[in-house]
Amino acid sequence: MTPEEVIMEAARTGQVRCAEVLVKYFDHVRESLTNADWRPFQKSNRLDIAAVNGHLDVCIYWRMQFQGNTQMWWSFYLD
């Protein structure tokens, strides 16, 4: 599955309610991701996408403000 498909599946199963925003964000920075040592992209306060250790490892961090902080992580490992 592509990262986009994983995100959409998470939305379908109720794990994330903001899949369209996540997919759009991923599309926006996908061309900037390179196979390199830890290279974080923090273009918003909701999401963090990084390339790690010579393989593409996409980590999406989503923080919701709802009666305190709820923190969720999704990780995708691509050969």
Stockholm file with secondary structure:
# STOCKHOLM 1.0

chainA/1-79         MTPEEVIMEAARTGQVRCAEVLVKYFDHVRESLTNADWRPFQKSNRLDIAAVNGHLDVCIYWRMQFQGNTQMWWSFYLD
#=GR chainA/1-79 SS CCHHHHHHHHHHTTSCSCHHHHHHHHHHHHTTCCSCSSEEECSSSSCCEEEBTTBEEEEEEEEEESSSEEEEEEEEEEC
#=GC SS_cons        CCHHHHHHHHHHTTSCSCHHHHHHHHHHHHTTCCSCSSEEECSSSSCCEEEBTTBEEEEEEEEEESSSEEEEEEEEEEC
//
